Amino acid sequence: MAEVPVVEFYMTQPEMPSEQNPQDLAEVERLLKEFENHEAQEREFLQQYKDIADRVENPLIRFLLQLIVADEEKHHAITHAMAATLKGDLNWTKPKDALRGLYALGAEKDALLKVTEEFIDSEKKGIQECKKLTKESRNYYRGLFQLLLTCAVEDSQKHVAILEFLRKRLKEA
């Protein structure tokens, strides 16, 4: 199956924005500008976190700030990829960092679908284990372990959401 442009696939309108439908084009351009602005703000905020994490001497505080930095770096990469995708579709180009290729799978589709199912099951089991550990460790280190395990559960829930999205798209491909 041919790769479907992301803007076309996810917009409520079935066709790509075009000169024939300037309102749709203006909406996508507005969205792109918002992504670019958000990306710039994320970049500035990320640098502030890095600066503080580099200066702080307390190892626990540095560790916690580094966890935030890692998440902020992912958020920045996500925003950048979405902006590159929109920009590429608007300009009819293919930026290297655009989100492409989900429907160009070939022979690996079945293997990817199988491993995706396995990962979903594994993540769900991990969530249950972490929730149990969260309850068991709630009184340790003034709630630090509970906080870290709660974050791990939220990350795993995000992983499940991503994998379920991937599974759905793999089945469609």
N, C-alpha and C positions, 0 to 999 in steps of 0.2 A: 504494500500500500504506500502511496506517495506521502511524503511528509507534509503535514498541514501547517501553514503559518500560524504561530501562536496567537497573534491578534485575531485572526479569522476564527480560530477554534474557540477562543474563550469569550469573545464579544457576544452580546445578545443578538447582534445582527448577523445574518448568515454570510454576508460578503465582507471583503476587506473594505476599510474606509477608502473612499476614493474622491476624486474631484466631483463626481456625480452626487455624492452625498457628503457635502462639506460639514454638516453638523457632526457626523461620526468622526470625521478626520479631526475636527477641532477638539472633540472629546478625548481622543487618543493622544493628541498633542498636549492637551492639558494634563492628562495622566502622566505622560512622559516627563513633563516639566516638574510635576510633583515628585516623581521618583528621583529625578536628578537633584532636586532641592533636598529631599530626605537623605539621599546618599551623601551629599556635602555635609549636612548636619551630623550624620552618623560618623563620618570621617573625623570631624572636629571633636566630637564627643569621645570617640575611640582614643584619639591621641591624648585627651585629658586623662582618661582612665590609665593609659599606659604610663604617662608621666608620673602619676601618683603611685602606681604600683612599683615603678622603678625607684622611687625615692623612699618609700616607706621601709622601715627597718624591721617592724614586727612581722615574723614569718607567717603567722595565721592571717593577718590582715592582707599581706602580700598574696598569699594563696587564694583568699576569697576574691581579691581584686583581679587576679589572673583568671579566675573562673569567669568573671564578668567580661574581661577583655576577650577571652576565647569566644564567648557568645556574641559579643558586639562585632567581632571580626566576621563571624558567620552571617550576622544580620547585614553587615555591609556588603558581603559577597552576594547575598540574596538580592538585595536592592539593586546592586550593580548589574547582575545578570538580568533582572526583569527590565531595567532601563535599557540595557543593550538589546534585548529582544524587541522591545517596542520600537526603539530607534531603527533597528535593522528592518523591521517590517514597514515602517513609515518611509524609509529611504530605499527600500528594495535592495538591501545589502545583507550580507551574512557575517556579522561580527563574530570573531572567534569565541567570545564569551557569552554569546546569546544561548538561550535555552532551546536546543534543537535535538532532533534525532529519536524521539520516543517511538515514532512509528516506522523507523528504518531499522528493524531488528533482524530480519533474516532468520537463520537457523537457530539463533540463540534464544528466541522467544520462549519456547517451552521450558528450557533450563532456567531462564530468569524467572518465569512464573513459579516454578517449583521452589526455587531458593527463596523467592519472596514470601511464599506461604510458610516456609520453614522459619524465616526471620520473624514473621508476624507472631507465630506461635511462641518462639523463643522470647521475644520482647514482652508478650503478655505474661508469660511465666515469670520473667524477671521483674515485672511490675508487682506481681503478687508477692514475690520474695522480698522486694524492697519495702513494700507496705508493711509486711510482717516485721522486718528489721526496724522500720521507723517506729512502730509501736514499742518494740522491745528496747529501743535505745533512747526513748524520749527524755530520760532523766540524766543522760550522760553528757558531760561537758557543756552544761548549761544550754542544752538544746542544739548544739552544733551538729551532732550526728543526725538528729532529726531533720534539721534544715538541709544538710547535704543529701540525705536519702530522699527527702521530698523533692529536691531538685532533680535527682536521678530518676524518680518516678515520672516527673513532668517531662523530662527528656525522652524517656522511653515511650510515653504516651504520644509525644510528637513523632517519634520514629514509627509507631504503629500507624498514625495518620498518614505519614508519607508513604509507607509501604502499602497501605490499603488503596491510596490513590494510584500508586504504581501498579498494583495488581489489577485494578479496574481498567487502567489504560492498556496494560498488557493483554487483557482479555479482549479489548476492543480492536487491538492491532491485527 
